[in-house]
Amino acid sequence: METEKTDFLIIGSGVAGLRAAVELAPHGEVLVVTKDVLRESSTEYAQGGVAVAMSDEDRVGIHFEDTLKAGDGLCREEAVRVLVEEGAQKILELIEWGAEFDRAGTKLDFTLEAAHSRRRVLHAHGDSTGKEIERVLINKVVSLKCVRKFPFAMTVDLVMRDGVCCGAYILKEGRMYQVLARATVLATGGGGQIFSRTTNPQVTTSDGMAIALRAGAVMEDMEFVQFHPTVLFAPAAPQFLLSEAMRGEGGLLRNIYGEPFMENYHPDAELAPRDVVSRAIISEMVRTESMYVCLDLTDLDARFVKKRFPRIYRTCLQYDIDITRDTCSPLHDGRGQDRYIRTYKHCRALCCRRGYLYRGSRGKSSCKQQSPRRACLWCKGGPGCR
Ligand SMILES: Cc1cc2nc3c(=O)[nH]c(=O)nc-3n(C[C@H](O)[C@H](O)[C@H](O)COP(=O)(O)OP(=O)(O)OC[C@H]3O[C@@H](n4cnc5c(N)ncnc54)[C@H](O)[C@@H]3O)c2cc1C
């Protein structure tokens, strides 16, 4: 087995891993290890956007209250506070590094979405927000000489000595490497692939959680699985997300008889928190003995729909669904998995100092579109993280 040494070993190249690499680069050599090509991650597929209280009508305090409400009493308030207070700065940083969020004229364009009482969801290229963030972060990381990349490399386990993490065992092209590091960051994303239906890419197989558990870490919030309420349901179609932003922009959920039903389940109707929407869809499918419900955007201006959702429009068209004229049939998806590894001061497998806080910011039903910003925030902490 070959041995390599680095200062900081980062496992994962989604928004969390890449942002951590940028943060750590001034403090030493960084090695980013990832299972596939750098960009293959959930981040690359995030569609709807990033929620941040930056519009003229919004305030950080309102975002804070909305997030707690969506979390249904299960959020850790101090974590939510960091999330909403530091979010704007992280977005400005991404813009400075070249992120092109959509604009209305010269001003940033914010969408209204479920569980948010103000328009606060920033998006890029309509429905390719994650792809844009990943593009910018990859460019940034590539520009940093002290960050090395190790693609197509599978992390198998942590190297543990006397209960302290000193690196990881990594399998690349049939060879096992022992990579020793002063600090190791597990930024391996979720585990959507453990579900039969998921919009998560194939790399999301809970590896980080299994690795941490084997190393003796305490797992928290394993019961919190994040659902996307709506996924394309058509013969031969992939498990493709129909962004919740589609409801935010005025899309209506209808049952197989064409009847809108969300008002029967929640006063905010289509803008109810996503766990409510998921349960309402299931209830309606059971009630009408059907396999699906429909998402209807046909009342919206066709040009607006094509501009706002270009990727969804093109994908649905491949399956003979023109979302400007036809209703599409969504199922709900059991896809995300936001579970957290509790980090201890003596355990150098860091999720970072704030990793512990991170888990508290979601609660029962997350306010949508908080993940990229969450990942940017919680990977801050610098070399002091242990
Ligand atoms: C279809 C879809 C749409 C979404 N839309 C939104 C949205 O609009 N707004 C929002 O806020 N959030 C959205 N999300 C959620 C958001 O994308 C994720 O929460 C976020 O990107 C997670 O970032 P991450 O860096 O933690 O993980 P990921 O981006 O998944 O990155 C994990 C990385 O770890 C690597 N990895 C995993 N295991 C190993 C291993 N054993 N060895 C080496 N490398 C490994 C993977 O290859 C990958 O590079 C969406 C998610 C999906 C799937």
The ligand as an SDF file (V2000), in Angstrom:
LIG
                    3D

 53 58  0  0  0  0  0  0  0  0999 V2000
  -32.0080   16.7540   -8.1460 C   0  0  0  0  0  0  0  0  0  0  0  0
  -31.6360   17.5840   -6.9480 C   0  0  0  0  0  0  0  0  0  0  0  0
  -32.0850   18.8970   -6.8570 C   0  0  0  0  0  0  0  0  0  0  0  0
  -31.7600   19.6800   -5.7590 C   0  0  0  0  0  0  0  0  0  0  0  0
  -32.1790   20.9840   -5.7280 N   0  0  0  0  0  0  0  0  0  0  0  0
  -31.8080   21.7820   -4.6890 C   0  0  0  0  0  0  0  0  0  0  0  0
  -32.1530   23.1700   -4.6670 C   0  0  0  0  0  0  0  0  0  0  0  0
  -32.7710   23.6880   -5.5750 O   0  0  0  0  0  0  0  0  0  0  0  0
  -31.7680   23.9000   -3.6020 N   0  0  0  0  0  0  0  0  0  0  0  0
  -31.0750   23.3540   -2.5580 C   0  0  0  0  0  0  0  0  0  0  0  0
  -30.7800   24.0660   -1.5950 O   0  0  0  0  0  0  0  0  0  0  0  0
  -30.6880   22.0620   -2.5710 N   0  0  0  0  0  0  0  0  0  0  0  0
  -31.0410   21.2730   -3.6070 C   0  0  0  0  0  0  0  0  0  0  0  0
  -30.6520   19.9640   -3.6380 N   0  0  0  0  0  0  0  0  0  0  0  0
  -29.8300   19.4590   -2.5290 C   0  0  0  0  0  0  0  0  0  0  0  0
  -28.3640   19.8950   -2.7230 C   0  0  0  0  0  0  0  0  0  0  0  0
  -27.9800   19.6710   -4.0440 O   0  0  0  0  0  0  0  0  0  0  0  0
  -27.4670   19.0990   -1.7910 C   0  0  0  0  0  0  0  0  0  0  0  0
  -27.9550   19.1520   -0.4760 O   0  0  0  0  0  0  0  0  0  0  0  0
  -26.0500   19.6430   -1.7860 C   0  0  0  0  0  0  0  0  0  0  0  0
  -25.6030   19.8620   -3.0930 O   0  0  0  0  0  0  0  0  0  0  0  0
  -25.1550   18.6660   -1.0630 C   0  0  0  0  0  0  0  0  0  0  0  0
  -23.8030   19.0620   -1.2370 O   0  0  0  0  0  0  0  0  0  0  0  0
  -22.6390   18.1710   -0.6600 P   0  0  0  0  0  0  0  0  0  0  0  0
  -21.3600   18.8020   -1.0770 O   0  0  0  0  0  0  0  0  0  0  0  0
  -22.8670   17.9340    0.7860 O   0  0  0  0  0  0  0  0  0  0  0  0
  -22.8360   16.7290   -1.3450 O   0  0  0  0  0  0  0  0  0  0  0  0
  -22.7170   16.3250   -2.8760 P   0  0  0  0  0  0  0  0  0  0  0  0
  -22.9080   17.5000   -3.7530 O   0  0  0  0  0  0  0  0  0  0  0  0
  -23.5780   15.1360   -3.1090 O   0  0  0  0  0  0  0  0  0  0  0  0
  -21.1940   15.8470   -2.9810 O   0  0  0  0  0  0  0  0  0  0  0  0
  -20.7720   14.6410   -2.3860 C   0  0  0  0  0  0  0  0  0  0  0  0
  -19.4290   14.2930   -2.9740 C   0  0  0  0  0  0  0  0  0  0  0  0
  -18.8410   13.2150   -2.2460 O   0  0  0  0  0  0  0  0  0  0  0  0
  -18.2810   12.2780   -3.1540 C   0  0  0  0  0  0  0  0  0  0  0  0
  -18.2110   10.9700   -2.4680 N   0  0  0  0  0  0  0  0  0  0  0  0
  -19.2120   10.3040   -1.8760 C   0  0  0  0  0  0  0  0  0  0  0  0
  -18.7490    9.1510   -1.3260 N   0  0  0  0  0  0  0  0  0  0  0  0
  -17.4200    9.1120   -1.5810 C   0  0  0  0  0  0  0  0  0  0  0  0
  -16.3790    8.1730   -1.3000 C   0  0  0  0  0  0  0  0  0  0  0  0
  -16.5930    7.0280   -0.6210 N   0  0  0  0  0  0  0  0  0  0  0  0
  -15.1270    8.4620   -1.7280 N   0  0  0  0  0  0  0  0  0  0  0  0
  -14.8510    9.5930   -2.4290 C   0  0  0  0  0  0  0  0  0  0  0  0
  -15.8060   10.5130   -2.7340 N   0  0  0  0  0  0  0  0  0  0  0  0
  -17.0620   10.2710   -2.3170 C   0  0  0  0  0  0  0  0  0  0  0  0
  -19.2250   12.3100   -4.3280 C   0  0  0  0  0  0  0  0  0  0  0  0
  -18.6180   11.7680   -5.4740 O   0  0  0  0  0  0  0  0  0  0  0  0
  -19.4700   13.8210   -4.4270 C   0  0  0  0  0  0  0  0  0  0  0  0
  -18.4220   14.4500   -5.1010 O   0  0  0  0  0  0  0  0  0  0  0  0
  -30.9590   19.1420   -4.7220 C   0  0  0  0  0  0  0  0  0  0  0  0
  -30.4880   17.8320   -4.8190 C   0  0  0  0  0  0  0  0  0  0  0  0
  -30.8150   17.0530   -5.9200 C   0  0  0  0  0  0  0  0  0  0  0  0
  -30.2960   15.6510   -6.0300 C   0  0  0  0  0  0  0  0  0  0  0  0
  1  2  1  0
  2  3  1  0
  2 52  2  0
  3  4  2  0
  4  5  1  0
  4 50  1  0
  5  6  2  0
  6  7  1  0
  6 13  1  0
  7  8  2  0
  7  9  1  0
  9 10  1  0
 10 11  2  0
 10 12  1  0
 12 13  2  0
 13 14  1  0
 14 15  1  0
 14 50  1  0
 15 16  1  0
 16 17  1  0
 16 18  1  0
 18 19  1  0
 18 20  1  0
 20 21  1  0
 20 22  1  0
 22 23  1  0
 23 24  1  0
 24 25  2  0
 24 26  1  0
 24 27  1  0
 27 28  1  0
 28 29  2  0
 28 30  1  0
 28 31  1  0
 31 32  1  0
 32 33  1  0
 33 34  1  0
 33 48  1  0
 34 35  1  0
 35 36  1  0
 35 46  1  0
 36 37  1  0
 36 45  1  0
 37 38  2  0
 38 39  1  0
 39 40  1  0
 39 45  2  0
 40 41  1  0
 40 42  2  0
 42 43  1  0
 43 44  2  0
 44 45  1  0
 46 47  1  0
 46 48  1  0
 48 49  1  0
 50 51  2  0
 51 52  1  0
 52 53  1  0
M  END
$$$$
